[in-house]
Amino acid sequence: MRARLRRLVERHPLLWVAVAATAAVVTVDRASLAGWGVVLLAAGIPGFVGRRSLTPVALLVALAAAVLHAERTRPQVAAQRWIEGAGASSDRVTARVISIPQATGGGWSALVEIRDGGSPGKVWWRGAGPAAAQGEVIAADGLFRPFPEPRNPGEFEVAKWLHRQGAWGIFEAQGLARQVAPPPGWSRIGQRARTWFREAVTAGLDPAGRDAAVIRAMVLGENPDDDALIESYRASGTLHVFSVSGMHVAMVGAILWLLLKFLGVPRRPAVFLILVGMFAYAWITGMKPPAARSVTMAAVLLGGFLFRRRPDLLNALGLALMLALLADGHLIFQAGVQLSFGVVMAIGLGTALATRLFARIEQKEEYLPLPLYGWWRMRWLKFRQGVATALGASTAASIGSVPLTLWHFGFVSPVSILASPLIGVPVFLLMALALLSAALSPLPGVGERINRLNAKVASFCTGIATTSAAVPGGSFNFPRDRPGKDFLIVYDTGHGGGAACLHDGGSSVLFDTGHRPGFRRIVLPSLRHMALRPESLVLSHPDGGHLGGGVEALDALPVRQVLLPVERARSLSFRALQDAAGSRGLAATRGEAGRSYGISPGARFEVLHEPDPFDWQAVADERVMVLRLHWKGWRILFLSDAGLRTERAMLESGRDLAADVIVAGRHRNDATMGDAFLRAVKPRAIVAGHADFPPEERVPAAWQAACENAGIRVFHQGRTGGVTLVPGEDGTLVIRGFVDGEELVLGK
């Protein structure tokens, strides 16, 4: 055991130094004294096996990483506490944009470094108008705000993400940002180069088409605006090809190596040129952290050839990890960084062992010596050996990534063992054609012809991902943080929208989707976090705040049937959803008053009111389909944004309107949930949607007080956030707010 450990230390000394540094950073960040024991253990193992000189080096690097991380985070944490205590602070700010700006709902956002105004450090800038350029120095008046806390179960935690970016708060600019200084020359050159490269690799293709989106995603790491496409790659375990990572940098190096070998360039000059080319690719794609780490590892690996030393993957990994920790200790807490380093470590440690599982593929002929193989038989053997190695590396990577993907995403994709090596060859070809297209773009028409060929390669890659994703049992989502076995979640999407999800008996139904940003930012991450896969979609009325994410829902979820409130509407979102449902052959049915629609053996929706199907010129809030959910002996009325006119129609219908709970929003131009209506429904609780803007979407304080005086508990979603309803084993119904923990237990 000791001898084996000694060989491991001797072959990968930098890996042990990096492990000690990692433990030290985690210990300082978590303020845990017990963690120093792990640091001493990691640093002491080399001394235990006889490499005593490595122990003080490991301790010194660990101490340096810990001190640097503590010094960087101390002012950041102090500023976070200050803004959390202040709530909001107005100031005039000058800052330098340090990340590539992102478009966000009519404005833009980016990470900036404060130069003047407020507390020094990094903040997340939210601005209006045209986006500033990376490297530009800008100024504006605005408000500093603390990080937003999650308001719904399973929602993406923006606060944690921003903290790990080194930011201490959010700055909301008022008005357009003013330029104080342009980006530096090297930054402007980089931006022009990236723009040229982006246009060159897709010239001649439909810029809004799927093939162009795939090429940009694989070559530049851009996120395609296509949820169906992303879901196929995600379910097949090949979504990593959509980010500029170590695989892409390695492919660029391999392409350059083949070219230089063909040109007869000697090995040592070729290694230098390959490193320059890999660095140039990482730079022109934005020098994203995965690419920067990969270039560092490549420099160590290929540097071994320059100095006539045997390269070692795990040693290179250790150096890259050590440098990353010294530069920014926050990196080790990011899921992408953990997966990147974890997968490379799994490949380095497990490829040889995993390749044995595919030994039959590379098996030699027993009674035929290698010198007698001949050219074709030898090439066939080399190919089989390459396939076995690729499958071994893919297996090691897939198995090594399982703990982290389970921890961070609750997701496992066994089919990726086959899908990853299968898609690797066409992705390599796609990368080669993209680089060739960019190199030959000055020649008229040549780049366009290459790109049209590359579009077919991109389509082939998507075909592999789609086919792999459709394999039964190819991927699994494991539920996390579900509020109960069966439950209803009423989401707080804000901006006058609404969405809810019912899970009962293993089946799920999505009631409205929220507006498009709300679905992408809140609803879909929550569904994935809890492994909910709704197959039914119910829509209340043709309003963008309630069904704006409908098309994305059809793309990302296995929806098979849609219940519509009307057949015709002016809403562009509604019409786009109808077209998307029709193109997919989904069963789309208009709800009819008096009819019930089953969800599961224990739940059904009853339509209490259907809007006039011919009054399609009316505003959306006058075209609400009101539903009552019968579930576990409880009745829940989904009133949505219905107003006084709809309530009167329901009262005049003579139907029984009684319900235990009302889930409702606000009518833009009318009163809602008046005294007569509440007397007819007799609710014991109301989940009231709220938005600060426009004012009509706010919950009136006088109305809430009147309800409370009448014995009706109001869950004000401006305070409670998302609300969960969970039936208890004893026949009770537990209603709980996510943000403030407000709770009500209803008994029969």
Secondary structure, DSSP 8 states (H G I E B T S, - for coil): -HHHHHHHHHH-HHHHHHHHHHHHHHHHHHT-STHHHHHHHHHHHHHHTT-TTHHHHHHHHHHHHHHHHHHHHHHHHHHHHHHHHHS-EEEEEEEEE-S--EEETTEEEEEEEEEESSSSEEEEEEEESS---TT-EEEEEEEEE------STT---HHHHHHHTTEEEEEEEEEEEEEEE---HHHHHHHHHHHHHHHHTTTTS-TTSHHHHHHHHHHH----S-HHHHHHHHHTT-GGGGS--HHHHHHHHHHHHHHHHHTT--HHHHHHHHHHHHHHHHHHTT--HHHHHHHHHHHHHHHHHHTT----HHHHHHHHHHHHHHH-GGGGGSHHHHHHHHHHHHHHHHHHHHHGGGTTTT---TT--GGGSHHHHHHHHHHHHHHHHHHHHHHHHHHHHHHHHHHHHSEE-TTHHHHHHHHHHHHHHHHHHHHHHHHTTTSTTHHHHHHHHHHHHHHHHHHHHHHHHTSTTS-EE---S-SSSSEEEEE---TT--EEEEEETTEEEEEEE--HHHIIIIIHHHHHHTT----EEE--SS-HHHHTTHHHHHHHS---EEEES-S--S-HHHHHHHHHHHHTT-EEEE--TT-EEEEETTEEEEEEE---TT-TTS-GGGS--EEEEEETTEEEEEEET--HHHHHHHHHHT-----SEEEE---SSS--S-HHHHHHH--SEEEE---SSSGGGS--HHHHHHHHHTT-EEEEHHHH-SEEEEE-TTS-EEEEETTT--EEEE--
